[in-house]
Amino acid sequence: MRAKHVLPVVLILVLVSSCAGARAQDLVVGPGGSVTTLTEALASAHPGDRIVIRAGVYREPTLVVDKPLTLVGEPGAILDGQGDRQIMTILADGVTVRGLTFRNVGVSYVEDRAGIKVKEARDCLIEGNRFENTFFAVYLAQTADCRVADNEMIGTYTREAASGNGIHLWYCKNITIEHNRIHGHRDGIYMEFVEDSLIRGNESRNNLRYGLHFMFSDRCRYEGNSFRENRAGVAVMYTDQVEMIGNTFERNWGGASYGLLLKEIRDSRVEGNRFVENTTGVYAESVNRTTVGNNVFEGNGWAVKLMSSSQDNRFFRNNFIGNSFDVSTSSRRSSSTFEENYWDRYEGYDLDRDGFGDVPFHPVRLFSLIVEQNEPALVLMRSLFIDLLDAAERVFPVLTPETLVDARPKMKPYPDRPSGALFSTTARPNHD
Amino acid sequence: MDTTIKIVKYELNDVLRSKWVAYYGLFFLVLTEGLLRFSGANVKALLSLVNVVLLLIPLVSILFGTMYLYNAREFVEMLLAQPVNRRSLFAGMFSGLALPLAMSFAAGVALPFLMRGGAGAGTGALLMLLVTGVWLTLIFVALAFLIATAFVDRVKGLGTAIILWLFFTVIYDGGVLLFLGAFSDYPLDKPVLALMMLNPVDLTRVALLMNFDVSALMGYTGAVFRQFFGSGLGLAVAFGMLGIWLAVPLYAGLRLFEKRDF
């Protein structure tokens, strides 16, 4: 009886001591050291080890991380794909990659090569790395509970077809993407089938297509990001309950360029954002039960383009300042409501001094309908003749939607709110 | 040349004494100050000013110009009895009227901005507004001189001036819109830009649009438009055409003035 118990006890002791030993182990890779390639280090490392990578350029076959490890690059540690292969594939849970520079992954039309690709793993942390010309910089597929933060991703791509995305998420859950700077990629951040994730404080600019491209990703939230000068702006499509809060959409110029393109969105919130100098601030197609509030629309060509397929949305307490067109729509009927917005075109009065105009405001101008049908008419903007037409239409609306009206237009613009204070004051979506 | 300067000096005195020009400048001063005070934002005030500039400057310049020349008829006849070159008399009278008008506009608009330490982000737009405003004044005074020399009858002259103003500011654009509607099946980029070139008020408006509504203009899908508005090309062409718009009526007026039998 007694002898039978001895063996398991010894085994447990051995296991415990080996684990303890593993936790303490640091492997150092560097030119001139005992281990000179990362491939060797990865092969000899035990789960839980830390690999420190000294400064130097490492040109190795694709690195496969298949056990929980922490990879830390010292300043000047560069992994080079030599314009060809993927640099690192992570297949294990609990991997951390920090402080490395990845560069030169070759463009491929067949496979999605990346600086770091994480596949079917959990709990990864990719932090403080730099990616230069890495086709796809960070690629997460079927991954959960990961964090991608403080990375810098720089692409010098010129063609949409021959470039990859900065951060690419596919079938992921609970991912946090924070404070990354992405430019020169195809899409800055690409999300498809992603749930319950947070995208915060990133800067995505000068990308060839969308700053953020977002599809089938329910219950995600992005806040405090800045999307500037992307060729097609930001697109959010086929998604429920997405929260877009406190972001900046700036200078997305072009015929098919939108600050924010919304398509098939339901029960979502677009609040506290700034839309500045975009060709189209918000383009909404088949958007339902969504609130657009406390935003600033300034100097856009079209502040809001609301297609007739959109229903039951609420536009409230937004500032519309210096836009060429405030709202344009494709139909005379509209079931979305506009409340208490500030319109710089409003010419009414406020006799009861409650801060809101006594005369309703019709934000759709006749001229916007004319331009919709006949684009070159755009050159007649600000012509006296056009102003006269608009004025006549405003007095007796015949062509512009009569139900699209702000019954209580604000007399003075809302002050710029600090984004922190905003989150507590915003209203929840109105579902009735 | 010497006589021209003498005439300009006399004209300046005469125009300033009539106080009209002072009121004109004061109007712009009060308007700009008011807009800045009530709108609070430079860009918004500038936008409102654009409408006033496009409407009022042509009207005042062309009406004031024709009336002035009709009223000065006896003075002109008297001077022409002296050994005075007709060319210098015409140049002197044109500058003597157009310059104070342009200056009082520029000063009236610029002063309120200067008192606030410049227009900030709208500086480019403000400069553009001032330059185009001055240019419009010159063009419409030139047109006024042409009209006043062409018609001896002052009622006919004033009528023509008003109709010309109405044509350039309102009717022309209505015609353009009709044209666009009628030919909407054809590519109209180039024709519509050409049409804009044929009207000084539209030219000015288009030049100002490039400052205020670039975001919307870039939304237009036509390549010609984007090239025109997105580069310096549009501005260069617009100013070239404005130059022609000043030169042609001025020259035509001068020729008529030289030939006319007073």
Interface residues (C-beta under 8 A of the other chain):
Chain A: W253 G254 G255 A256 S257 E277 N278 T279 T280 G299 N300 G301 W302 I321 G322 S324 F325 D344 I370 Q373 N374 E375 P376 A377 L378 V379 L380 M381 R382 S383 L384 F385 I386 D387 L388
Chain B: A41 V43 K44 L47 V50 N51 L54 L55 T169 V170 I171 D173 G174 V176 L177 L180 G181 S184 L188 D189 V192 L193 M196 D202 R205 V206 L208 L209 F212 D213 V214 S215 A216 L217 M218 G219 Y220 T221 G222 F225 R226
